[in-house]
Amino acid sequence: MERIGFIGTGEIAAAMVAGLTGRGHQISVSERNGAMAAALAAQFSDVTIATNEQVVSDSDTVFLCLLADVAREVLPDLPFRDDQRVISVMVDVALAELRTLCAPVNEIAITIPLPSIAVGGSALPVYPDSMALRSLFGDTDMIIPCGSEDALNAHFAATALASPILDQMCEGARWLAALTGDQTASEQYVVTVFAGFLRSMIENPETSFEDLLDSLATEGGLNATLRTHMRDTGAVDALSEGLDALKPRLRLAD
Ligand SMILES: NC(=O)c1ccc[n+]([C@@H]2O[C@H](COP(=O)([O-])OP(=O)(O)OC[C@H]3O[C@@H](n4cnc5c(N)ncnc54)[C@H](OP(=O)(O)O)[C@@H]3O)[C@@H](O)[C@H]2O)c1
């Protein structure tokens, strides 16, 4: 049994709590956001609500799920101990700064959850590698240890692929529904097509994106025609440029 605390009870904390609940842990969440904390405590019998101070006092492992400015204001006053583990999910607070904010904690890691952690099967890049993270999520999610903080931050940038790609799928489903008259069936069709491609890569790790693209590259075919159109109109370059534009915020060299 682990005593696990969450400072900052927002969207990502709620997803992580949902992923951890029911496994014999004692989970405390901080009072803000009040509605989210109350909903988690009402839904899960192993979740209690506490002040920030109590969450830290009562936990072996503390997850930091705050926005950076709030973290800088709140963390220095909390009663961290040197026998605790801290795992931050915050994009904008570097490891060196965390060491100061959470002194005297020695074991500090940064990971990158996404909301799908609620149901398991998600990917968790982490730096430095964390036995605490592995013991809590290693059975349900894929832990990806990164070789450096820069490599971790590059994964933070890559998480931003999610909404533009979902947006394209959404637009494709909307286009289909305009012709079929059934939005739900169109979304299910698009998602099933992609789930099939993605499953084939996960089940066969030797399969690359290039392999899948090759299988869709029949000259003059519908896929090749639309892909060429997207490249010619700059949509693919725009994606790379957008990722590059995230580098300064993530302290990544150009
Ligand atoms: N959402 C994601 O998918 C995701 C993924 C990876 C990493 N992250 C990182 O996770 C962090 C949180 O993101 P989020 O999307 O979960 O944001 P969020 O929903 O806004 O959660 C932040 C929470 O902090 C609470 N808070 C504000 N002041 C506080 C204080 N003094 N003490 C304790 N809690 C306080 C807020 O409560 P109030 O609403 O009452 O102000 C809110 O519930 C960010 O640093 C982000 O980079 C998020």
The ligand as a MOL file (V3000), in Angstrom:
LIG
                    3D

  0  0  0     0  0            999 V3000
M  V30 BEGIN CTAB
M  V30 COUNTS 48 52 0 0 0
M  V30 BEGIN ATOM
M  V30 1 N -4.0500 18.3190 -18.9840 0
M  V30 2 C -3.1280 17.5220 -19.5470 0
M  V30 3 O -3.4240 16.7190 -20.4310 0
M  V30 4 C -1.6810 17.5760 -19.0760 0
M  V30 5 C -0.7770 16.6420 -19.5810 0
M  V30 6 C 0.5570 16.6530 -19.1300 0
M  V30 7 C 0.9500 17.6000 -18.2120 0
M  V30 8 N 0.0560 18.5170 -17.7520 0 CHG=1
M  V30 9 C 0.5160 19.5000 -16.7550 0
M  V30 10 O -0.2510 19.3560 -15.5890 0
M  V30 11 C -0.3630 20.6160 -14.9320 0
M  V30 12 C -1.8420 20.8370 -14.6180 0
M  V30 13 O -2.5630 20.8040 -15.8380 0
M  V30 14 P -4.1510 20.5700 -15.8390 0
M  V30 15 O -4.5400 20.4760 -17.2600 0
M  V30 16 O -4.5430 19.4990 -14.9200 0 CHG=-1
M  V30 17 O -4.6070 22.0040 -15.2820 0
M  V30 18 P -5.8530 22.3700 -14.3840 0
M  V30 19 O -7.0150 21.4990 -14.7320 0
M  V30 20 O -6.0180 23.8520 -14.4510 0
M  V30 21 O -5.3440 21.9510 -12.9130 0
M  V30 22 C -4.5750 22.7690 -12.0970 0
M  V30 23 C -5.2090 22.7030 -10.7170 0
M  V30 24 O -4.4120 23.4310 -9.7730 0
M  V30 25 C -5.3420 23.9620 -8.8200 0
M  V30 26 N -4.7680 25.0100 -7.9980 0
M  V30 27 C -4.7150 26.3550 -8.2380 0
M  V30 28 N -4.1390 26.9730 -7.1910 0
M  V30 29 C -3.8510 26.0220 -6.2680 0
M  V30 30 C -3.2550 26.0550 -4.9940 0
M  V30 31 N -2.8280 27.1800 -4.4300 0
M  V30 32 N -3.1050 24.8750 -4.3390 0
M  V30 33 C -3.5150 23.7130 -4.8740 0
M  V30 34 N -4.0950 23.6240 -6.1000 0
M  V30 35 C -4.2480 24.7680 -6.7810 0
M  V30 36 C -6.4570 24.4730 -9.7050 0
M  V30 37 O -7.6170 24.7270 -8.9160 0
M  V30 38 P -8.6100 25.9640 -9.2920 0
M  V30 39 O -9.3220 25.5140 -10.5260 0
M  V30 40 O -9.4760 26.0660 -8.0870 0
M  V30 41 O -7.7530 27.1710 -9.5410 0
M  V30 42 C -6.6110 23.3110 -10.6700 0
M  V30 43 O -7.4990 22.3430 -10.1540 0
M  V30 44 C 0.2350 21.6720 -15.8600 0
M  V30 45 O 1.4930 22.0740 -15.3800 0
M  V30 46 C 0.3750 20.9420 -17.1920 0
M  V30 47 O 1.5400 21.3440 -17.8830 0
M  V30 48 C -1.2600 18.5270 -18.1410 0
M  V30 END ATOM
M  V30 BEGIN BOND
M  V30 1 1 1 2
M  V30 2 2 2 3
M  V30 3 1 2 4
M  V30 4 1 4 5
M  V30 5 2 4 48
M  V30 6 2 5 6
M  V30 7 1 6 7
M  V30 8 2 7 8
M  V30 9 1 8 9
M  V30 10 1 8 48
M  V30 11 1 9 10
M  V30 12 1 9 46
M  V30 13 1 10 11
M  V30 14 1 11 12
M  V30 15 1 11 44
M  V30 16 1 12 13
M  V30 17 1 13 14
M  V30 18 2 14 15
M  V30 19 1 14 16
M  V30 20 1 14 17
M  V30 21 1 17 18
M  V30 22 2 18 19
M  V30 23 1 18 20
M  V30 24 1 18 21
M  V30 25 1 21 22
M  V30 26 1 22 23
M  V30 27 1 23 24
M  V30 28 1 23 42
M  V30 29 1 24 25
M  V30 30 1 25 26
M  V30 31 1 25 36
M  V30 32 1 26 27
M  V30 33 1 26 35
M  V30 34 2 27 28
M  V30 35 1 28 29
M  V30 36 1 29 30
M  V30 37 2 29 35
M  V30 38 1 30 31
M  V30 39 2 30 32
M  V30 40 1 32 33
M  V30 41 2 33 34
M  V30 42 1 34 35
M  V30 43 1 36 37
M  V30 44 1 36 42
M  V30 45 1 37 38
M  V30 46 2 38 39
M  V30 47 1 38 40
M  V30 48 1 38 41
M  V30 49 1 42 43
M  V30 50 1 44 45
M  V30 51 1 44 46
M  V30 52 1 46 47
M  V30 END BOND
M  V30 END CTAB
M  END
